[in-house]
Amino acid sequence: MSGCFDVFSTELLIYIFNYLEINELSRLRLTCRRFRDIINAWDNVLIKTTTIVTNQNNDKFLTRCFSKIPTKLEKLRLQNNWKYGIYNEKSLFYVRKKYMPCLKLQKDYLWFSRGSKIFNYKRDKNNIIVTKPNFVLTPQYRQSCVNVGFSSADVTKFTLRNNILVGGLSDGGVYVQNLVDRNEYYIDKAENTFTCSVDISPDSLVVASGMRNDCFKMFSLQQDPLELTLIHTHNLGQRAWCVSFSDDSPILACGTSAGGPTRKSILLFDTERYTEVLNLKLVQFISATFYIKWDGPHGIWSCGNDSHLRRWDLRTGKCEQKFHDAFGAGLYCLDYDYCNSVMVGTYLHGRAALWDIRTKRCVQLYFMRTCKGSTLNSPIYSLSFDSEYLFAAVDQNLNIMDFSGYGRQPMRDYVKML
């Protein structure tokens, strides 16, 4: 076949290849080196489709992708694995005691908190994660503080930005750690409560914490020496479940328990003027908001205990998209590829759900194998994903699903049962 075609110019071959289907292009690229090079180089022209999970169109998403997918056909192969549940699963770091862990994913590292410790693991192509951590952080007080030594409180949530780690503690403390000089650390603890969530501003000058005692706090972060100074306490009259700074404007979003007469689900707060900008609330329901993720300057993704994933448009102040969990379970956490794919972690059976925001139907469900059975039922407390891997933290394990494999592997297509 290639003997009669190799006399044609590349432009003419591209014109001919445009009439082929994706599976035909995939077979054609195996026939000769020239066809392979043309299809690999011009796949964006030949393959006119948008993938889920594997798009890698956003720089934020690329910062947590272990590798960049080279061709559109490879993206489609990986998409097929995500869509039909074709993966290998590993369960790491089993403990008998049950915790509420948190994880953060980066290109080369995975950060994982459990109990009073935060672990840093190197991501490796052959083994995904090297079992032995690079280092372990334990929140501790300075010698000048009333409390001296390591904190015994659990790390509830943590976040990373500009080589600064900020964590919330179960005794109401807020912990900051310099990742360049790990001898620089500080804990602010003014009262006995529970820190539900923390975040740090894009310029690393302000730290926010959502508290169980119906307020969120804002701290000024001093770098040298590392220290927190309380600058504002905002009373909500309802629990502050999560806080998140916008990357594009001086706005802090706070997800609440939606109680009280105002029934605010999400509060937007101007961090320069110290004023409330907008209140997002549901008309018919009262739903706590457990997790928030910004989608540009005008969009917010949220999930909570009413089993709905929502996208809010801040220009209209309304919920513009809504996705309902197939089993009506509460949603604990979410992650987003900043294109068209959202992954949520649910309250029951260690189940994650992948949504394509262009449709109303769930793409696939993923059950963590360590949570199967009535006695091993755990929520997914934290999750993150890149184009090839899904990381999910449950009460006793860290589960890793690898979607990059080739060859014959079992399909776990649970969506077809719905």
C-alpha positions as semicolon CSV with decimal commas, in nm:
position;residue;x (nm);y (nm);z (nm)
1;M;0,000;0,000;0,000
2;S;0,274;0,244;0,092
3;G;0,454;0,176;-0,237
4;C;0,188;0,360;-0,437
5;F;0,135;0,637;-0,183
6;D;0,489;0,742;-0,099
7;V;0,514;0,946;-0,420
8;F;0,242;1,182;-0,290
9;S;0,329;1,500;-0,108
10;T;0,265;1,532;0,266
11;E;-0,010;1,788;0,204
12;L;-0,196;1,548;-0,025
13;L;-0,160;1,260;0,218
14;I;-0,304;1,475;0,499
15;Y;-0,600;1,557;0,274
16;I;-0,658;1,185;0,210
17;F;-0,611;1,087;0,575
18;N;-0,884;1,334;0,675
19;Y;-1,141;1,089;0,539
20;L;-1,034;0,811;0,778
21;E;-1,184;0,725;1,116
22;I;-0,976;0,729;1,434
23;N;-0,937;0,350;1,451
24;E;-0,831;0,344;1,083
25;L;-0,568;0,613;1,148
26;S;-0,439;0,410;1,441
27;R;-0,387;0,105;1,218
28;L;-0,247;0,309;0,929
29;R;0,032;0,458;1,141
30;L;0,165;0,104;1,196
31;T;0,220;0,036;0,825
32;C;0,530;0,248;0,761
33;R;0,755;0,507;0,920
34;R;0,643;0,796;0,698
35;F;0,275;0,744;0,772
36;R;0,353;0,720;1,142
37;D;0,548;1,046;1,140
38;I;0,277;1,230;0,943
39;I;-0,008;1,112;1,168
40;N;0,190;1,189;1,486
41;A;0,287;1,537;1,364
42;W;-0,054;1,632;1,225
43;D;-0,285;1,450;1,465
44;N;-0,445;1,778;1,581
45;V;-0,558;1,835;1,220
46;L;-0,659;1,477;1,148
47;I;-0,835;1,402;1,476
48;K;-1,107;1,658;1,538
49;T;-1,224;1,561;1,885
50;T;-1,173;1,682;2,241
51;T;-1,073;1,428;2,502
52;I;-1,150;1,406;2,872
53;V;-0,881;1,397;3,146
54;T;-0,597;1,386;2,890
55;N;-0,635;1,734;2,732
56;Q;-0,343;1,898;2,917
57;N;-0,446;2,238;2,781
58;N;-0,395;2,427;3,105
59;D;-0,066;2,515;3,275
60;K;-0,215;2,454;3,621
61;F;-0,308;2,100;3,522
62;L;0,034;2,039;3,368
63;T;0,204;2,125;3,698
64;R;0,066;1,801;3,843
65;C;0,099;1,578;3,532
66;F;0,388;1,333;3,562
67;S;0,441;1,332;3,183
68;K;0,313;1,523;2,883
69;I;0,111;1,308;2,644
70;P;0,291;1,327;2,305
71;T;0,015;1,258;2,050
72;K;-0,360;1,286;2,012
73;L;-0,392;0,913;1,948
74;E;-0,219;0,841;2,278
75;K;-0,459;1,081;2,449
76;L;-0,751;0,894;2,297
77;R;-0,609;0,560;2,415
78;L;-0,578;0,692;2,771
79;Q;-0,926;0,844;2,750
80;N;-1,061;0,501;2,655
81;N;-0,897;0,354;2,967
82;W;-1,057;0,619;3,190
83;K;-1,393;0,581;3,019
84;Y;-1,417;0,203;3,051
85;G;-1,236;0,157;3,383
86;I;-0,919;-0,009;3,251
87;Y;-0,651;0,038;3,516
88;N;-0,413;-0,123;3,762
89;E;-0,467;-0,039;4,128
90;K;-0,225;-0,021;4,419
91;S;-0,302;0,029;4,787
92;L;-0,025;0,176;4,999
93;F;0,045;0,277;5,359
94;Y;-0,216;0,062;5,530
95;V;-0,274;0,131;5,901
96;R;-0,527;-0,022;6,139
97;K;-0,627;0,310;6,293
98;K;-0,867;0,525;6,090
99;Y;-0,772;0,882;5,995
100;M;-0,900;1,170;5,782
101;P;-0,604;1,214;5,543
102;C;-0,531;1,485;5,288
103;L;-0,315;1,479;4,974
104;K;-0,168;1,724;4,722
105;L;-0,029;1,620;4,384
106;Q;0,266;1,777;4,203
107;K;0,456;1,676;3,890
108;D;0,741;1,510;4,082
109;Y;0,602;1,471;4,434
110;L;0,301;1,353;4,627
111;W;0,222;1,517;4,964
112;F;0,019;1,304;5,202
113;S;-0,093;1,386;5,556
114;R;-0,207;1,134;5,813
115;G;-0,246;1,201;6,183
116;S;0,005;1,460;6,300
117;K;0,252;1,406;6,012
118;I;0,288;1,523;5,652
119;F;0,483;1,292;5,419
120;N;0,661;1,388;5,098
121;Y;0,700;1,105;4,843
122;K;0,891;1,109;4,516
123;R;0,691;1,013;4,209
124;D;0,870;0,754;4,000
125;K;0,787;0,624;3,652
126;N;0,852;0,260;3,739
127;N;0,700;0,250;4,086
128;I;0,467;0,555;4,086
129;I;0,581;0,641;4,439
130;V;0,899;0,543;4,615
131;T;0,776;0,376;4,934
132;K;1,026;0,550;5,160
133;P;0,937;0,922;5,195
134;N;1,187;1,194;5,110
135;F;1,110;1,360;5,442
136;V;0,838;1,386;5,704
137;L;0,707;1,709;5,856
138;T;0,557;1,723;6,204
139;P;0,407;2,054;6,321
140;Q;0,600;2,189;6,617
141;Y;0,611;2,501;6,833
142;R;0,906;2,736;6,863
143;Q;1,106;2,750;7,183
144;S;0,962;3,096;7,256
145;C;0,601;2,969;7,258
146;V;0,405;2,861;7,564
147;N;0,371;2,514;7,412
148;V;0,713;2,370;7,330
149;G;0,794;2,072;7,107
150;F;0,589;1,874;6,858
151;S;0,214;1,918;6,829
152;S;0,003;1,611;6,899
153;A;-0,293;1,744;6,700
154;D;-0,387;1,589;6,365
155;V;-0,330;1,777;6,041
156;T;-0,682;1,830;5,906
157;K;-0,601;2,003;5,574
158;F;-0,294;2,154;5,414
159;T;-0,196;2,342;5,100
160;L;0,124;2,445;4,919
161;R;0,225;2,762;4,739
162;N;0,558;2,928;4,660
163;N;0,760;2,691;4,883
164;I;0,531;2,760;5,180
165;L;0,319;2,485;5,335
166;V;0,014;2,584;5,541
167;G;-0,176;2,330;5,748
168;G;-0,479;2,329;5,975
169;L;-0,469;2,140;6,305
170;S;-0,745;1,959;6,489
171;D;-0,687;2,167;6,804
172;G;-0,758;2,497;6,624
173;G;-0,399;2,576;6,529
174;V;-0,266;2,701;6,196
175;Y;0,076;2,569;6,096
176;V;0,317;2,725;5,842
177;Q;0,639;2,568;5,718
178;N;0,915;2,699;5,491
179;L;0,995;2,416;5,249
180;V;1,331;2,561;5,144
181;D;1,457;2,600;5,501
182;R;1,271;2,336;5,699
183;N;1,398;2,484;6,024
184;E;1,160;2,777;5,967
185;Y;0,814;2,694;6,106
186;Y;0,540;2,852;6,316
187;I;0,210;2,753;6,480
188;D;-0,062;3,001;6,574
189;K;-0,305;2,862;6,832
190;A;-0,534;3,109;7,005
191;E;-0,832;2,894;7,105
192;N;-0,945;2,534;7,133
193;T;-1,158;2,456;6,829
194;F;-1,112;2,269;6,500
195;T;-0,950;2,407;6,184
196;C;-1,156;2,272;5,894
197;S;-0,960;2,422;5,605
198;V;-0,670;2,652;5,518
199;D;-0,540;2,836;5,213
200;I;-0,269;3,086;5,124
201;S;-0,300;3,382;4,886
202;P;-0,118;3,381;4,547
203;D;0,137;3,635;4,674
204;S;0,194;3,428;4,992
205;L;0,119;3,727;5,214
206;V;-0,218;3,622;5,361
207;V;-0,329;3,293;5,516
208;A;-0,696;3,207;5,572
209;S;-0,844;2,936;5,795
210;G;-1,201;2,810;5,823
211;M;-1,297;2,722;6,179
212;R;-1,556;2,500;6,342
213;N;-1,659;2,780;6,581
214;D;-1,856;2,965;6,308
215;C;-1,588;3,196;6,170
216;F;-1,295;3,223;5,935
217;K;-0,970;3,400;6,017
218;M;-0,716;3,587;5,811
219;F;-0,349;3,611;5,905
220;S;-0,065;3,822;5,774
221;L;0,232;3,597;5,690
222;Q;0,573;3,737;5,771
223;Q;0,855;3,557;5,592
224;D;1,166;3,642;5,794
225;P;1,125;3,515;6,056
226;L;0,826;3,300;5,962
227;E;0,529;3,419;6,169
228;L;0,151;3,463;6,154
229;T;-0,031;3,773;6,278
230;L;-0,410;3,770;6,306
231;I;-0,555;4,061;6,104
232;H;-0,925;3,974;6,075
233;T;-1,188;3,739;6,219
234;H;-1,515;3,716;6,030
235;N;-1,810;3,571;6,222
236;L;-2,049;3,374;6,002
237;G;-2,301;3,230;6,246
238;Q;-2,239;2,892;6,080
239;R;-1,947;2,656;6,039
240;A;-1,679;2,745;5,782
241;W;-1,605;2,415;5,607
242;C;-1,361;2,534;5,340
243;V;-1,174;2,845;5,225
244;S;-1,005;2,918;4,891
245;F;-0,828;3,223;4,746
246;S;-0,882;3,328;4,385
247;D;-0,569;3,337;4,169
248;D;-0,704;3,629;3,966
249;S;-0,846;3,874;4,220
250;P;-0,824;3,956;4,595
251;I;-1,129;3,741;4,673
252;L;-1,163;3,467;4,932
253;A;-1,439;3,207;4,891
254;C;-1,570;3,039;5,204
255;G;-1,797;2,733;5,198
256;T;-2,032;2,711;5,497
257;S;-2,281;2,475;5,660
258;A;-2,563;2,692;5,513
259;G;-2,739;2,726;5,847
260;G;-2,894;3,029;6,014
261;P;-3,146;3,270;5,864
262;T;-2,925;3,370;5,566
263;R;-2,860;3,013;5,442
264;K;-2,537;3,116;5,269
265;S;-2,375;2,821;5,093
266;I;-2,070;3,016;4,972
267;L;-1,954;3,357;5,088
268;L;-1,721;3,572;4,876
269;F;-1,506;3,811;5,078
270;D;-1,288;4,100;4,956
271;T;-0,951;4,059;5,130
272;E;-0,849;4,421;5,066
273;R;-1,164;4,599;5,186
274;Y;-1,267;4,333;5,441
275;T;-1,622;4,329;5,311
276;E;-1,862;4,063;5,184
277;V;-1,891;4,082;4,807
278;L;-2,145;3,813;4,719
279;N;-2,349;3,541;4,886
280;L;-2,425;3,227;4,688
281;K;-2,716;3,027;4,822
282;L;-2,965;2,769;4,706
283;V;-3,328;2,863;4,674
284;Q;-3,493;2,535;4,774
285;F;-3,229;2,340;4,969
286;I;-2,993;2,382;5,261
287;S;-2,661;2,221;5,178
288;A;-2,321;2,244;5,346
289;T;-2,032;2,312;5,108
290;F;-1,738;2,084;5,184
291;Y;-1,503;2,174;4,899
292;I;-1,442;2,468;4,663
293;K;-1,224;2,499;4,355
294;W;-1,190;2,813;4,143
295;D;-1,246;2,797;3,766
296;G;-1,098;3,123;3,642
297;P;-1,196;3,465;3,779
298;H;-1,573;3,415;3,737
299;G;-1,639;3,049;3,814
300;I;-1,641;2,823;4,122
301;W;-1,692;2,448;4,149
302;S;-1,840;2,325;4,476
303;C;-1,968;2,004;4,630
304;G;-2,136;1,917;4,958
305;N;-2,366;1,691;5,154
306;D;-2,666;1,719;4,919
307;S;-2,493;1,493;4,657
308;H;-2,467;1,771;4,395
309;L;-2,163;1,898;4,208
310;R;-2,223;2,262;4,111
311;R;-2,061;2,530;3,898
312;W;-2,139;2,885;4,007
313;D;-2,107;3,188;3,778
314;L;-2,007;3,488;3,988
315;R;-2,129;3,735;3,725
316;T;-2,488;3,617;3,766
317;G;-2,455;3,489;4,123
318;K;-2,634;3,168;4,025
319;C;-2,564;2,799;3,986
320;E;-2,527;2,748;3,610
321;Q;-2,444;2,375;3,606
322;K;-2,550;2,095;3,839
323;F;-2,462;1,726;3,844
324;H;-2,631;1,479;4,079
325;D;-2,459;1,171;4,220
326;A;-2,619;0,853;4,090
327;F;-2,655;0,703;4,439
328;G;-2,741;1,025;4,625
329;A;-2,425;1,018;4,838
330;G;-2,263;1,326;4,988
331;L;-1,956;1,459;4,808
332;Y;-1,644;1,521;5,019
333;C;-1,387;1,650;4,769
334;L;-1,328;1,730;4,403
335;D;-1,055;1,800;4,150
336;Y;-1,065;1,964;3,807
337;D;-0,846;1,955;3,494
338;Y;-0,943;2,315;3,404
339;C;-1,095;2,193;3,077
340;N;-1,391;1,954;3,080
341;S;-1,328;1,685;3,344
342;V;-1,421;1,690;3,714
343;M;-1,354;1,408;3,961
344;V;-1,545;1,390;4,290
345;G;-1,493;1,172;4,598
346;T;-1,807;1,045;4,768
347;Y;-1,913;0,959;5,121
348;L;-1,973;0,586;5,069
349;H;-1,773;0,278;4,962
350;G;-1,453;0,461;4,863
351;R;-1,617;0,568;4,536
352;A;-1,493;0,834;4,296
353;A;-1,697;0,962;4,002
354;L;-1,569;1,120;3,679
355;W;-1,789;1,381;3,508
356;D;-1,763;1,533;3,161
357;I;-1,903;1,882;3,215
358;R;-2,024;1,898;2,852
359;T;-2,283;1,629;2,926
360;K;-2,519;1,545;3,211
361;R;-2,411;1,181;3,235
362;C;-2,139;1,044;3,461
363;V;-1,847;0,907;3,256
364;Q;-1,733;0,637;3,501
365;L;-1,731;0,526;3,865
366;Y;-1,418;0,402;4,041
367;F;-1,439;0,193;4,361
368;M;-1,130;0,167;4,579
369;R;-1,070;-0,205;4,633
370;T;-0,977;-0,157;4,998
371;C;-1,327;-0,019;5,070
372;K;-1,531;-0,308;4,931
373;G;-1,757;-0,479;5,181
374;S;-1,984;-0,358;5,457
375;T;-1,706;-0,354;5,717
376;L;-1,460;-0,152;5,501
377;N;-1,682;0,139;5,410
378;S;-1,489;0,468;5,392
379;P;-1,536;0,807;5,231
380;I;-1,275;0,946;4,995
381;Y;-1,142;1,230;5,206
382;S;-0,907;1,373;4,942
383;L;-0,822;1,302;4,579
384;S;-0,627;1,433;4,282
385;F;-0,556;1,313;3,930
386;D;-0,342;1,377;3,627
387;S;-0,376;1,233;3,275
388;E;-0,258;0,886;3,375
389;Y;-0,314;0,838;3,748
390;L;-0,584;0,881;4,010
391;F;-0,479;0,924;4,375
392;A;-0,744;0,879;4,644
393;A;-0,697;0,892;5,023
394;V;-0,937;0,685;5,235
395;D;-0,933;0,626;5,609
396;Q;-0,671;0,346;5,615
397;N;-0,499;0,355;5,274
398;L;-0,373;0,559;4,986
399;N;-0,511;0,413;4,662
400;I;-0,346;0,470;4,324
401;M;-0,511;0,383;3,993
402;D;-0,280;0,363;3,691
403;F;-0,459;0,415;3,357
404;S;-0,146;0,415;3,140
405;G;-0,125;0,039;3,079
406;Y;-0,133;-0,145;2,746
407;G;-0,259;-0,488;2,650
408;R;-0,557;-0,685;2,770
409;Q;-0,677;-0,573;3,112
410;P;-1,012;-0,621;3,286
411;M;-1,277;-0,356;3,230
412;R;-1,462;-0,215;3,532
413;D;-1,745;-0,037;3,353
414;Y;-1,989;0,035;3,636
415;V;-2,173;0,314;3,453
416;K;-2,341;0,068;3,216
417;M;-2,539;-0,061;3,515
418;L;-2,700;0,279;3,575
